[in-house]
């Protein structure tokens, strides 16, 4: 997986890359989920066979059934670290078909309720491999069913009591649970592959677009000599369009970064008030062009442990949105305050605001309000993601001037757990 992060200390056409080896991230979570399922199956087998022993089953027969039922998950736990190899997954699936064969043969062959356990081999194959593994598991289960029918022919079933019915029911439940887990794994894998593809494509586009904008700016500024007025005009259009595309790509990359991992944050002791003050200073030109009164209320330093790039992006998004959507001669107020536990960045404007019913929807990526002009609808979504990575939150409220008040609250000590997000 490749995470892409823009930082202000890099040139406009550069981007820093955080590489995450796929085998060290997602497969580890996948193995952990499968291990939890296998441990749950082992616990259920022991409990159900012990219960059957208390309801008339022969204790030795029930113990034998439990040992056989425990064989596949034990094989899986032993081979789990090698599941990247097809042979290890094949052994695991074969163990399920073999265990179902022995269990069915112990009871009543093909007529035993334990024959339902033959479903587990194809289900496991679908969950961990797919393709040829499902075909092999289906053939193996069919052969196992025939073998169980032949071995159980004419033989007296063992005194297992209610153990066959209990194990068959547990097996069907386990199969359903495994399929649900497999579906969740598949959806997550597909999403991460899409994120990676989008990030790589955006990164490949960003550099040439930045170069195009640079050359267009040189033509517009007539650095290499006079140019016809029409060429200068066209160069300005190219520069503006290219710069807008670069900004949109940058925001998409930041959104991907924010949604993938919390430990991508670079935590430092920072002055939140100083960062917000710098953002407000840079926004004064745009506010002055619309005759908007942009004011900052920050009494002094507001220290916190946070990622300075993320905090700057949060402030830039909130202040930029407020100035952009506030009509001429309006007001935008920015304040930074803190207490013993948290820091708050508050941006209030006199613009059209956002109806309460639409505020939750506006925090989703690529959703824009009716008054939005341009943009991709990523600003608020990115702000919320960055706040959550800090174990904080973004809230949208009614502003004192009739517009919108956006409040970002971040813990002063930083996120307490820098665990990877799912």
Secondary structure, 3 states (H helix, E strand, C coil): CEEEECCCCCCCCCCEEEECCHHHCHHHHHHHHHHHHHHHHHHHHHHHHHHHHCCCCCHHHHHHHHHHHHHHHHHHHHHHHHCCCHHHHHHHHHHHHHHHHHHHHHHCHHHCHHHHHHHHHHHHHHHHCCCHHHHHHHHHHHHHHHHHHHHCCCCCCCCCCCHHHHHHHHHHHHHHHHHHHHHHHHHHHHHHHHHHHHHHHHHHHHHHHHHHHHHHHHHHCCCCCCCCHHHHHHHHHHHHHHHHHHHHHHHHHHHHHHHHCHHHCCEEEEEHHHHHHHHHHHHHHHHHHCCCEEEEECCCCCEEEEEHHHHHHHHHHHHHHHHHHCCCCCEEEEEEEECCCEEEEEEEECCCCCCHHHHHHHCCCCCCCCCCCCCCCCHHHHHHHHHHHCCCEEEEEECCCCCEEEEEEEECCCCCCCCCCC
